Amino acid sequence: MTTEINFKEIISSKGDSLHDLSMKSPILVNFLRHFGCTFCREAMSDIFKIKDSLIEKNITPVFVHMSDNKTAEHWLEKYNWTDVHHVSDPSCELYAKFGLVKATVKQLTGLGTWIRGFEAGVINGHGMSTFIGDGFQMPGVFIINQAKVINSYIHKVSSDRPDYLKLISSI
């Protein structure tokens, strides 16, 4: 992370700060790419698939996105995320504070990314559409507990697929 993060200043759609949420229980903070991205959609689906494990470990999911809250709620609901904490960051300031960078062309368009894009978008049905946010913003995942980052996954390419169960296994 590039700067000190004040978790008290990061307020979710439900009015709770990341600080307060992380003091109650660990939180899984997933910084999404734009909602038009097949990998963003896949991430929402993957995290929903481990929802029982999150509940078992008392982990609260939080999504950070670049859209307005209404647009985000539309997309989150498509992936069964109703009544979930999310944070709107259209300027990508939080992404930068967490050390998430803008992608190079290679991180977005390598052969592996094209293959994974076909798999996620066509075979697995996540589709893709136009940019709904900054198409160059890289994603990442952070586990925060007691207002401290205790684990993270920083994508090397846009098509990386984190092992969410492995990320939360340390809790």
ROSE-4610 file (N, C-alpha, C; in Angstrom, 1 decimal, always signed):
// ROSE-4610
residu = [M/M/M/T/T/T/T/T/T/E/E/E/I/I/I/N/N/N/F/F/F/K/K/K/E/E/E/I/I/I/I/I/I/S/S/S/S/S/S/K/K/K/G/G/G/D/D/D/S/S/S/L/L/L/H/H/H/D/D/D/L/L/L/S/S/S/M/M/M/K/K/K/S/S/S/P/P/P/I/I/I/L/L/L/V/V/V/N/N/N/F/F/F/L/L/L/R/R/R/H/H/H/F/F/F/G/G/G/C/C/C/T/T/T/F/F/F/C/C/C/R/R/R/E/E/E/A/A/A/M/M/M/S/S/S/D/D/D/I/I/I/F/F/F/K/K/K/I/I/I/K/K/K/D/D/D/S/S/S/L/L/L/I/I/I/E/E/E/K/K/K/N/N/N/I/I/I/T/T/T/P/P/P/V/V/V/F/F/F/V/V/V/H/H/H/M/M/M/S/S/S/D/D/D/N/N/N/K/K/K/T/T/T/A/A/A/E/E/E/H/H/H/W/W/W/L/L/L/E/E/E/K/K/K/Y/Y/Y/N/N/N/W/W/W/T/T/T/D/D/D/V/V/V/H/H/H/H/H/H/V/V/V/S/S/S/D/D/D/P/P/P/S/S/S/C/C/C/E/E/E/L/L/L/Y/Y/Y/A/A/A/K/K/K/F/F/F/G/G/G/L/L/L/V/V/V/K/K/K/A/A/A/T/T/T/V/V/V/K/K/K/Q/Q/Q/L/L/L/T/T/T/G/G/G/L/L/L/G/G/G/T/T/T/W/W/W/I/I/I/R/R/R/G/G/G/F/F/F/E/E/E/A/A/A/G/G/G/V/V/V/I/I/I/N/N/N/G/G/G/H/H/H/G/G/G/M/M/M/S/S/S/T/T/T/F/F/F/I/I/I/G/G/G/D/D/D/G/G/G/F/F/F/Q/Q/Q/M/M/M/P/P/P/G/G/G/V/V/V/F/F/F/I/I/I/I/I/I/N/N/N/Q/Q/Q/A/A/A/K/K/K/V/V/V/I/I/I/N/N/N/S/S/S/Y/Y/Y/I/I/I/H/H/H/K/K/K/V/V/V/S/S/S/S/S/S/D/D/D/R/R/R/P/P/P/D/D/D/Y/Y/Y/L/L/L/K/K/K/L/L/L/I/I/I/S/S/S/S/S/S/I/I/I]
num = [1/1/1/2/2/2/3/3/3/4/4/4/5/5/5/6/6/6/7/7/7/8/8/8/9/9/9/10/10/10/11/11/11/12/12/12/13/13/13/14/14/14/15/15/15/16/16/16/17/17/17/18/18/18/19/19/19/20/20/20/21/21/21/22/22/22/23/23/23/24/24/24/25/25/25/26/26/26/27/27/27/28/28/28/29/29/29/30/30/30/31/31/31/32/32/32/33/33/33/34/34/34/35/35/35/36/36/36/37/37/37/38/38/38/39/39/39/40/40/40/41/41/41/42/42/42/43/43/43/44/44/44/45/45/45/46/46/46/47/47/47/48/48/48/49/49/49/50/50/50/51/51/51/52/52/52/53/53/53/54/54/54/55/55/55/56/56/56/57/57/57/58/58/58/59/59/59/60/60/60/61/61/61/62/62/62/63/63/63/64/64/64/65/65/65/66/66/66/67/67/67/68/68/68/69/69/69/70/70/70/71/71/71/72/72/72/73/73/73/74/74/74/75/75/75/76/76/76/77/77/77/78/78/78/79/79/79/80/80/80/81/81/81/82/82/82/83/83/83/84/84/84/85/85/85/86/86/86/87/87/87/88/88/88/89/89/89/90/90/90/91/91/91/92/92/92/93/93/93/94/94/94/95/95/95/96/96/96/97/97/97/98/98/98/99/99/99/100/100/100/101/101/101/102/102/102/103/103/103/104/104/104/105/105/105/106/106/106/107/107/107/108/108/108/109/109/109/110/110/110/111/111/111/112/112/112/113/113/113/114/114/114/115/115/115/116/116/116/117/117/117/118/118/118/119/119/119/120/120/120/121/121/121/122/122/122/123/123/123/124/124/124/125/125/125/126/126/126/127/127/127/128/128/128/129/129/129/130/130/130/131/131/131/132/132/132/133/133/133/134/134/134/135/135/135/136/136/136/137/137/137/138/138/138/139/139/139/140/140/140/141/141/141/142/142/142/143/143/143/144/144/144/145/145/145/146/146/146/147/147/147/148/148/148/149/149/149/150/150/150/151/151/151/152/152/152/153/153/153/154/154/154/155/155/155/156/156/156/157/157/157/158/158/158/159/159/159/160/160/160/161/161/161/162/162/162/163/163/163/164/164/164/165/165/165/166/166/166/167/167/167/168/168/168/169/169/169/170/170/170/171/171/171]
x = [+0.8/+0.0/+0.9/+0.5/+1.3/+1.2/+0.1/-0.1/-0.8/-0.7/-1.5/-2.9/-3.7/-5.1/-5.9/-6.8/-7.7/-9.0/-9.1/-10.3/-11.6/-11.4/-12.6/-13.3/-12.5/-13.0/-13.6/-13.5/-14.1/-15.4/-16.5/-17.8/-18.6/-19.2/-19.9/-21.3/-21.9/-23.3/-24.3/-24.0/-24.8/-24.5/-23.5/-23.2/-22.1/-21.6/-20.5/-19.1/-18.2/-16.8/-16.2/-15.1/-14.4/-13.7/-13.4/-12.8/-13.8/-15.0/-16.0/-16.4/-16.5/-16.8/-15.7/-14.4/-13.3/-13.1/-13.6/-13.5/-14.5/-15.6/-16.7/-16.3/-15.7/-15.3/-14.4/-13.7/-12.8/-13.7/-13.1/-13.8/-13.0/-13.7/-13.1/-13.4/-12.4/-12.6/-12.1/-13.1/-12.7/-12.9/-11.7/-11.7/-11.9/-13.1/-13.5/-13.0/-12.8/-12.6/-14.0/-14.1/-15.4/-16.4/-17.7/-18.8/-19.0/-18.4/-18.5/-17.5/-16.5/-15.5/-15.9/-15.7/-16.1/-15.4/-14.2/-13.5/-14.0/-14.6/-15.3/-16.5/-17.2/-18.5/-18.1/-17.1/-16.6/-16.3/-15.6/-15.2/-16.4/-17.5/-18.7/-19.3/-19.3/-19.8/-19.0/-17.6/-16.7/-16.9/-17.0/-17.2/-18.6/-19.6/-20.9/-20.8/-20.0/-19.9/-19.3/-18.5/-17.9/-18.7/-19.9/-20.6/-20.8/-21.1/-21.2/-19.9/-18.8/-17.5/-17.3/-17.7/-17.6/-18.5/-19.7/-20.6/-20.0/-19.5/-18.9/-17.8/-17.0/-15.8/-16.2/-17.4/-17.9/-17.2/-17.0/-16.3/-17.3/-17.2/-18.2/-17.5/-18.2/-17.7/-18.1/-17.1/-17.3/-16.7/-17.5/-17.1/-16.7/-15.6/-15.3/-15.4/-16.0/-16.3/-16.1/-16.2/-16.0/-17.3/-18.4/-19.7/-20.4/-21.6/-22.5/-23.2/-23.7/-24.3/-25.5/-26.3/-27.4/-27.0/-26.0/-25.4/-24.8/-24.1/-23.4/-24.5/-25.5/-26.5/-27.2/-27.4/-27.9/-27.0/-25.7/-24.8/-24.6/-24.5/-24.4/-25.6/-26.8/-28.0/-28.0/-27.4/-27.4/-26.5/-25.6/-24.8/-25.2/-26.4/-27.0/-26.5/-25.9/-25.4/-26.4/-27.4/-28.3/-28.0/-28.2/-27.9/-26.4/-25.5/-24.1/-23.5/-22.4/-21.7/-20.9/-20.9/-20.1/-19.7/-18.6/-18.1/-17.9/-18.4/-18.2/-17.0/-16.1/-14.8/-14.6/-15.4/-15.2/-13.9/-13.3/-12.0/-10.8/-11.1/-10.1/-9.0/-9.4/-8.5/-8.2/-9.2/-9.0/-8.2/-8.4/-7.6/-6.1/-5.8/-4.4/-3.9/-4.7/-4.3/-3.9/-4.6/-4.4/-3.3/-2.6/-1.5/-1.9/-3.2/-3.6/-3.4/-2.7/-2.2/-3.0/-2.7/-3.3/-2.5/-3.3/-2.7/-1.9/-0.9/-0.2/-1.1/-0.8/-1.5/-1.3/-0.1/+0.2/-0.6/-0.9/-1.7/-3.2/-3.6/-5.0/-5.2/-4.1/-4.4/-3.5/-2.8/-1.9/-2.7/-2.1/-2.8/-3.5/-2.9/-3.6/-4.9/-4.8/-6.0/-7.1/-6.8/-7.8/-8.4/-7.6/-8.1/-9.0/-8.6/-9.4/-10.7/-10.5/-11.7/-12.8/-12.3/-13.3/-13.9/-13.1/-13.6/-14.7/-14.3/-15.2/-16.4/-16.2/-17.2/-18.2/-17.6/-18.5/-18.9/-17.9/-18.1/-18.9/-18.4/-19.1/-20.2/-20.5/-21.6/-21.6/-20.4/-20.3/-20.4/-20.2/-20.4/-19.4/-19.6/-18.8/-19.5/-19.2/-19.8/-18.8/-19.4/-18.5/-18.0/-17.0/-16.4/-17.5/-17.5/-18.4/-17.4/-16.5/-15.4/-14.1/-13.0/-11.7/-11.3/-11.2/-10.8/-9.4/-8.6/-7.2/-6.9/-7.9/-7.7/-7.6/-6.5/-6.3/-7.0/-7.5/-8.2/-7.3/-7.9/-7.2/-8.2/-7.7/-8.5/-7.7/-8.4/-7.7/-8.6/-7.9/-8.6/-8.2/-9.2/-8.9/-9.5/-8.7/-9.2/-8.7/-9.5/-9.1/-8.3/-8.9/-8.3/-6.9/-6.5/-5.2/-5.4/-4.7/-4.7/-3.9/-4.5/-3.8/-3.5/-4.1/-3.8/-4.3/-3.7/-4.1/-3.7/-4.3/-4.0/-4.1/-2.9/-2.8/-2.7/-3.6/-3.6/-2.4/-1.8/-0.6/-1.1/-2.2/-2.9/-4.4/-5.1/-6.6/-7.3/-6.8/-7.5/-7.1/-6.3/-6.0/-7.2/-7.3/-8.4/-8.0/-8.2/-7.7/-8.4/-7.7/-8.2/-8.8/-10.0/-10.6/-10.6/-10.8/-10.8/-9.4/-8.4/-7.0/-6.7/-7.3/-7.1/-7.7/-8.9/-9.5/-9.1/-8.3/-7.9/-7.1/-6.4/-5.6/-6.5/-7.8/-8.6/-9.2]
y = [-1.2/+0.0/+1.2/+2.2/+3.4/+4.4/+4.5/+5.5/+4.9/+5.6/+5.2/+5.3/+4.3/+4.3/+4.5/+5.5/+5.7/+5.0/+3.8/+3.0/+3.6/+4.6/+5.3/+6.2/+6.6/+7.5/+6.8/+5.5/+4.7/+4.2/+4.8/+4.5/+3.6/+2.5/+1.7/+2.2/+1.6/+2.0/+1.9/+1.2/+1.0/+2.0/+2.9/+3.9/+3.4/+2.2/+1.8/+2.0/+2.4/+2.5/+1.2/+1.1/-0.2/-0.4/+0.6/+0.5/-0.2/+0.3/-0.3/-1.7/-2.0/-3.3/-4.3/-3.9/-4.8/-5.0/-4.1/-4.3/-5.3/-5.5/-6.4/-7.8/-7.9/-9.2/-8.9/-9.9/-9.7/-9.3/-8.5/-8.2/-8.6/-9.0/-9.4/-8.2/-7.4/-6.2/-6.6/-6.6/-7.0/-5.7/-5.2/-4.1/-4.7/-4.3/-4.9/-4.0/-4.7/-3.9/-3.3/-2.7/-2.1/-3.2/-2.9/-3.9/-4.5/-3.8/-4.4/-5.5/-5.7/-6.7/-8.1/-9.0/-10.4/-10.9/-10.5/-10.9/-10.3/-9.1/-8.5/-9.3/-9.7/-10.5/-11.8/-12.4/-13.7/-13.6/-12.6/-12.4/-12.3/-11.6/-11.5/-12.9/-13.7/-15.1/-16.0/-15.9/-16.7/-16.5/-15.2/-14.9/-15.4/-15.3/-15.8/-17.3/-18.0/-19.4/-19.8/-19.0/-19.3/-18.6/-18.1/-17.3/-18.1/-19.4/-20.2/-20.2/-20.3/-20.2/-18.9/-17.8/-16.5/-16.4/-16.9/-16.9/-17.7/-18.9/-19.8/-19.1/-18.3/-17.6/-16.2/-15.9/-14.5/-13.4/-13.6/-12.6/-11.9/-10.6/-9.7/-9.3/-9.6/-9.2/-7.7/-7.0/-5.6/-5.5/-4.9/-4.7/-3.2/-2.9/-1.5/-1.5/-0.4/-0.3/+1.1/+1.3/+2.7/+3.3/+2.7/+3.2/+3.9/+4.5/+5.0/+3.9/+4.1/+3.0/+2.3/+3.1/+2.5/+1.5/+1.9/+1.0/-0.3/+0.0/-1.2/-2.1/-1.6/-2.5/-3.3/-2.7/-3.5/-4.7/-4.5/-5.5/-6.5/-6.0/-6.9/-7.8/-7.3/-8.1/-9.2/-8.9/-9.9/-11.1/-10.9/-12.0/-12.4/-12.2/-12.6/-11.8/-10.7/-9.9/-8.8/-9.1/-8.1/-7.8/-6.6/-6.1/-6.4/-6.1/-6.3/-4.9/-4.8/-3.5/-3.3/-2.1/-1.7/-0.3/+0.1/+1.4/+1.9/+3.1/+3.7/+4.6/+4.3/+5.0/+5.4/+6.2/+6.5/+7.2/+7.9/+8.5/+7.5/+6.4/+5.3/+5.7/+6.7/+7.1/+5.9/+5.2/+4.1/+3.0/+2.7/+1.7/+2.1/+3.4/+3.8/+3.7/+4.1/+4.0/+2.6/+1.6/+0.2/-0.4/+0.5/+0.1/-0.6/-0.4/-1.0/+0.0/-0.5/+0.4/+0.3/+1.2/+1.1/+0.1/-0.7/-1.8/-1.3/-2.1/-2.0/-2.7/-2.4/-3.1/-4.6/-5.1/-6.5/-7.1/-6.4/-7.0/-7.1/-6.4/-6.5/-7.4/-7.6/-8.2/-9.4/-9.9/-11.1/-12.3/-13.3/-14.5/-15.2/-15.3/-16.0/-15.2/-13.9/-13.1/-13.3/-13.4/-13.6/-15.0/-16.0/-17.4/-17.4/-16.8/-16.7/-15.9/-14.9/-14.0/-14.8/-15.7/-16.5/-17.5/-18.1/-19.1/-18.4/-17.3/-16.6/-16.0/-15.3/-14.6/-15.5/-16.4/-17.2/-18.5/-19.3/-20.7/-20.6/-19.7/-19.6/-18.6/-17.9/-17.1/-15.7/-15.2/-13.9/-12.7/-13.0/-12.0/-10.8/-9.8/-8.6/-7.5/-6.3/-5.1/-4.0/-2.8/-1.6/-1.3/-0.4/+0.0/+0.7/+0.3/+1.0/+1.4/+2.3/+2.7/+2.7/+2.8/+2.8/+1.4/+1.2/-0.1/-0.5/+0.5/+0.2/-0.1/+0.1/-0.1/-1.6/-1.9/-3.3/-3.6/-4.8/-5.2/-5.7/-6.0/-6.7/-7.0/-7.9/-8.4/-8.2/-7.7/-7.5/-8.1/-8.8/-9.2/-8.2/-7.5/-6.5/-7.0/-7.0/-7.4/-6.4/-5.9/-5.0/-3.8/-3.3/-2.2/-2.4/-3.6/-3.9/-4.9/-4.7/-5.6/-6.8/-8.0/-9.2/-10.2/-9.9/-10.8/-10.0/-10.3/-9.6/-10.4/-10.1/-10.7/-9.5/-9.2/-8.1/-8.8/-8.5/-9.1/-8.7/-9.6/-9.3/-9.0/-9.7/-9.4/-9.4/-8.8/-8.6/-9.9/-11.0/-12.2/-13.1/-12.7/-13.5/-13.9/-15.1/-15.5/-16.0/-15.1/-15.4/-16.7/-17.3/-18.5/-17.8/-17.5/-16.8/-17.7/-19.0/-19.9/-19.9/-19.9/-19.8/-18.5/-17.4/-16.1/-16.0/-16.6/-16.5/-17.6/-18.6/-19.7/-19.3/-18.2/-17.7/-17.2/-17.0/-16.4/-17.5]
z = [+0.0/+0.0/+0.0/-0.7/-1.0/+0.1/+0.8/+1.8/+3.0/+4.1/+5.3/+5.0/+5.4/+5.1/+6.3/+6.3/+7.4/+7.2/+7.8/+7.5/+8.1/+9.0/+9.5/+8.5/+7.5/+6.5/+5.3/+5.2/+4.1/+4.6/+4.0/+4.5/+3.4/+3.8/+2.9/+2.6/+1.6/+1.2/+2.3/+3.4/+4.5/+5.6/+5.4/+6.4/+7.4/+7.3/+8.2/+7.7/+8.5/+8.1/+8.0/+7.2/+7.2/+8.5/+9.2/+10.6/+11.5/+11.5/+12.4/+12.0/+10.7/+10.3/+10.7/+10.5/+10.8/+12.3/+13.1/+14.5/+15.0/+14.3/+14.6/+14.2/+13.0/+12.4/+11.2/+10.8/+9.6/+8.4/+7.5/+6.2/+5.0/+4.0/+2.7/+1.8/+1.5/+0.7/-0.7/-1.7/-3.1/-3.9/-4.4/-5.3/-6.7/-7.3/-8.6/-9.7/-10.9/-12.1/-12.5/-13.6/-14.0/-14.2/-14.1/-14.2/-15.6/-16.6/-17.9/-18.1/-17.2/-17.3/-16.9/-17.7/-17.4/-16.1/-15.8/-14.6/-13.4/-13.5/-12.4/-12.0/-13.0/-12.9/-12.3/-12.8/-12.3/-10.8/-10.4/-9.0/-8.1/-8.5/-7.7/-7.6/-8.7/-8.7/-7.8/-7.9/-7.1/-5.6/-5.2/-3.8/-3.3/-4.2/-3.7/-3.5/-4.3/-4.1/-2.8/-2.2/-0.9/+0.3/+0.0/+1.0/+2.3/+2.2/+3.4/+4.2/+3.6/+4.3/+4.9/+4.3/+4.8/+6.1/+6.0/+7.2/+8.3/+8.0/+9.0/+9.8/+9.0/+9.6/+10.1/+10.0/+10.4/+9.6/+8.3/+7.5/+6.7/+6.8/+6.0/+4.7/+3.6/+2.3/+2.0/+1.4/+1.0/-0.4/-1.3/-2.7/-2.9/-3.5/-3.9/-5.4/-5.9/-7.4/-7.8/-9.1/-9.7/-10.2/-9.8/-10.3/-9.2/-9.6/-8.6/-7.9/-6.7/-5.9/-6.6/-7.3/-8.0/-9.1/-9.9/-10.9/-10.2/-9.2/-8.5/-7.9/-7.3/-6.8/-7.8/-9.0/-10.2/-10.5/-10.6/-10.9/-9.8/-8.6/-7.4/-7.3/-7.5/-7.4/-8.5/-9.7/-10.7/-10.3/-9.3/-8.8/-7.4/-7.1/-5.8/-4.6/-4.8/-3.7/-3.4/-2.5/-2.1/-0.6/-0.2/+1.1/+1.5/+0.6/+0.9/+1.0/+1.8/+1.9/+0.6/+0.1/-1.1/-1.0/-1.6/-1.6/-3.0/-3.3/-4.6/-4.6/-5.6/-5.7/-7.2/-7.8/-9.2/-9.5/-8.6/-8.9/-8.7/-8.2/-7.9/-6.9/-6.0/-4.9/-4.0/-3.6/-2.7/-3.3/-4.6/-5.3/-5.2/-5.4/-5.3/-3.9/-2.9/-1.5/-1.1/-1.7/-1.4/-2.3/-3.1/-3.9/-5.2/-5.6/-6.9/-8.0/-9.0/-10.1/-11.4/-12.3/-13.6/-14.4/-15.2/-16.0/-17.2/-17.5/-18.8/-19.8/-21.1/-22.2/-22.0/-21.7/-21.6/-20.5/-19.4/-18.3/-18.7/-19.7/-20.1/-21.3/-22.2/-23.5/-23.8/-22.8/-23.1/-23.5/-24.2/-24.7/-23.5/-22.4/-21.2/-20.8/-20.9/-20.5/-21.6/-22.8/-23.9/-23.7/-23.4/-23.2/-21.9/-20.8/-19.6/-19.9/-20.7/-21.0/-21.7/-22.7/-23.4/-22.4/-21.6/-20.6/-19.7/-19.1/-18.1/-18.8/-19.9/-20.6/-21.4/-22.2/-23.1/-22.4/-22.0/-21.5/-20.2/-19.3/-18.0/-17.9/-19.0/-19.1/-18.4/-18.1/-17.4/-18.4/-19.7/-20.7/-20.5/-21.2/-21.1/-21.8/-21.5/-22.2/-22.2/-22.4/-22.5/-21.1/-21.0/-19.7/-18.9/-17.6/-16.6/-15.5/-15.8/-15.0/-15.7/-15.1/-15.7/-16.1/-17.4/-17.9/-17.7/-17.2/-16.9/-15.5/-14.6/-13.2/-12.9/-12.1/-11.7/-10.4/-10.2/-9.0/-7.9/-6.8/-5.7/-4.6/-3.7/-2.6/-1.3/-0.2/+1.0/+2.2/+3.1/+4.3/+5.4/+6.0/+7.1/+8.3/+9.4/+10.7/+11.8/+12.6/+13.7/+13.0/+11.9/+11.2/+10.7/+10.4/+9.9/+8.7/+7.6/+6.5/+6.9/+7.0/+7.4/+6.3/+5.1/+3.9/+2.7/+1.6/+0.4/-0.9/-1.9/-3.3/-4.2/-4.8/-5.8/-7.2/-8.1/-9.4/-10.2/-10.9/-11.8/-13.2/-13.6/-14.8/-14.5/-15.4/-15.2/-15.0/-15.6/-15.6/-14.4/-13.5/-12.4/-11.6/-11.1/-10.3/-9.0/-8.0/-6.6/-6.0/-5.2/-4.4/-3.1/-3.1/-2.0/-0.7/-0.9/+0.3/+0.9/+0.1/+0.6/+1.3/+0.8/+1.4/+2.8/+2.9/+4.2/+5.2/+4.7/+5.6/+6.8/+6.8/+7.9/+9.0/+8.8/+9.8/+10.7]
